[in-house]
Amino acid sequence: MRAGPLSTENQDMCSRFRWHHLYFVLAAFDLITIAGTLYLTHTILTIYRGSVDTNLQWAERVGRLTEMSELATAVNSPGNDVFESGNIAAESARLDDSLVAFRQTAEVLRRDLSERAPPAIAGPLLLQIEQITRNMDSVEKEARRVFRLLEDRQRNLAGMRMAAMEHFFAQALVHIAAVSRDMQAIQSRQLRADMAHAGYLRQFELFVGGMVCVLVAVVTWYGHTLGRKMASVEQARDAERSQLAAILKTAADGMITIDEWASIISFNQAAERMFGYEASEVLGKNVNLLMPSPYREEHNGYIAAYMRTGLARVIGLSREVVARRKDGFAFPAHLSVSEVRSTREAGQSRVFTGIVRDISDIKQKESDLQVALEKAESATKSKGEFLANMSHEIRTPMTAILGYAEVLAENLALPENIEAVKTIRRNGEHLLALINDILDLSKIEANKLEVECIRCSPLQIVADVASLMRFRAREKNLTLELESQGIMPRWIQTDPTRLRQVLINLIGNAIKFTEIGHIRLVSRLDMDDPKQPRIQFEVIDTGIGMTPEQVAKVFQPFTQADTSTTRRFGGTGLGLSISKRLAAMLGGDITVESQPGKGSTFRLTVATGNFDLADLTNVSDSPNGQEPPKKTDVKNTPLDCRVLLAEDGPDNQRLISFILKKAGAEVTVAENGQVALDAALAAQDEDHPFDVILMDMQMPVLDGYAATRELRAKGYVGPIIALTAHAMSSDRGKCLDAGCDDYAQKPIDRAKLLSLVNAYATSKATGSFTPTLQNPVSAV
């Protein structure tokens, strides 16, 4: 009877035991399952976070690379835009801002790869990024060269530098694209590895029964999240491709890409406009389609030779080429070619990118500039010829005017007549000085004035100038005082003629504007800069002085203090302008200090060149009022010779003949070069040659140049002295090149002419004369 209840209790106890046991088992299983689930969840989350972080990192890097591409375009733009805007300062500022942003972005990407990416992966990418940075540095340098050349108005050279800039920019874009492809490949490999690990975890799910749903949910959520991230990455890649396509589309230059078989694989819109082809018409075709003969036939052989030997004639360089449009028209172009090698699954491929710029406009502008330069040179030549001819036309009658005035002065007794002749000579000499000033100014402005650098004595030059100018000072009851301070070199290297000209101008100017008092010429050696010693001359007067406003414009051509000064003192205002420019050509300058009513100080400095310190000497002050050295009177130099005078002007014939005959010479006159040639050869054939020939260089029938060349070609060895009214520096060389032995400039200086004729006649008589023989071949 009691067995039943016991049996039920035992049964309940067994049941509870079983349930408790099951509870504990289930709890244990539950704990194990929870632990496994937590572990699995943790593992999945760890993989997910790592995968997401990795993909985010690579997405950010691709984004920064895209940003670098945009900034590279911004860096390149100012060098192109400045040709249209012309605002060099603004474009330079744009370049600076863009370059700073580009370098910052590149540095962030470089630091990110160095710190967070595995070294094996980061190493090659960092090398490529460094190459991109170097390319953009080259873009910057070329852009700044473009700015400098445009500032110097060398637009054609600036265009060439802009092409070089575009070359480096294209290389940078190519490397950016290569880095982008490599990053995408790395990202793809990482994603495949993560997906493989996720597959392993899915197999593990079979052993975790209670975690299937959770695991499926987690995997689904993970997959969804990962999918979104992949979509984001793909969108970034698409955006990058779109941006690169936009760059190619909007580039001002034609950009053409070919493969190693010379087949065109890309052809941007600029290339379409340039060549007249649609991209669809040329893709897959040989690039020699865009070349005229004979370059078309040579191109394939060049590509094959390069692929075989690696020797490049175009790749990596920039050069001018001839291109061909669809209509067959050939045009000049600038071509830059670069090679990019990339490694893909199928192996290594070689791609060549060419940047082509149509330079027809540049060539046309160069042609127009050349025409303009030729016109300018022609105008300069015409100006020089005009000045030379005007000088000739004025100097020729001045020879007669001044010469006959001197003859008259020797035969007049009445003071008023003598004064009248002096007035004629004074005004004639003033006119000649004006002509010389105008010619000097013209030559300086045309950069045709030449200065010598020869050994000369500054003390002797000062003495010569003082000797010449003291007479003019005495005419106004002024004294010219010389003063030398400290040590002076005995010899310097400069142009003594030009230095003498400047000193004469400065002292003459001081005499002109000084009514009472004195003129001082102070000389000293300036050794403030031992490497560039200078001699300083101060011309100090007690004249009318100048206001600061007048000082500011005193060195301008055709300028004096004011119009009343011009009316009172005369002059053209050219002397000081020419003197200042000559001083600059002698390695120095002229400055002025002045006070109205108290006088002026003009300070001239000239470079000394090299001189020996042993030549330095202490110079005592020259006594005031020192008399100039007496010159030998050569006006009455006796001549005992036969002279052939070739001169077409009747007045000058009579004047020069009179001067020579009065001195004792026997004179034969020839009215043109042909008559002179015949007379000289006839006298030589009769064994009674002329002792000296005075040959005017501007004559009818046969001019003096041709007559002299013909005489030398036929073996005439006697002295020939050129007479010319031309005053250009090249005229003396032209006369000597024709075969003349010396040169006399009109108006004729009586004393110099007699001295010159006497010297050559004497040297011929004593046998010391050496003739100037013209090469017969070059004389023809």
Secondary structure, 3 states (H helix, E strand, C coil): CCHHHHHHHHHHHHHHHHHHHHHHHHHHHHHHHHHHHHHHHHHHHHHHHHHHHHHHHHHHHHHHHHHHHHHHHHHHHHHHHHHHHCCHHHHHHHHHHHHHHHHHHHHHHHHHHHHHCCHHHHHHHHHHHHHHHHHHHHHHHHHHHHHHHHHCCCHHHHHHHHHHHHHHHHHHHHHHHHHHHHHHHHHHHHHHHHHHHHHHHHHHHHHCHHHHHHHHHHHHHHHHHHHHHHHHHHHHHHHHHHHHHHHHHHCCCEEEEEECCCEEEEECHHHHHHHCCCHHHHCCCEHHHHCCCCHHHHHHHHHHHHHHHCCCCCECCEEEEEEECCCCCEEEEEEEEEEEEEEECCEEEEEEEEEEEECHHHHHHHHHHHHHHHHHHHHHHHHHHHHHHHHHHHHHHHHHHHHHHHHHHCCCCCHHHHHHHHHHHHHHHHHHHHHHHHHHHHHHHCCCCCCCCEEECHHHHHHHHHHHHHHHHHHCCCEEEEEEECEEECCEEECHHHHHHHHHHHHHHHHHCCCCCEEEEEEEEECCCCCCCEEEEEEEECCCCCCHHHHHCCCCCCCCCCHHHHHHHCCCCCHHHHHHHHHHHCCCEEEEEEECCCEEEEEEEEECCCCCHHHEEECCCCCCCCCCCCCCCCCCCCCCCEEEEECCCHHHHHHHHHHHHHCCCEEEEECCHHHHHHHHHHHHHCCCCCCEEEEECCCCCCCHHHHHHHHHHCCCCCCEEEEECCCCHHHHHHHHHHCCCEEEECCCCHHHHHHHHHHHHHHHHHCCCCCCCCCHHHHC
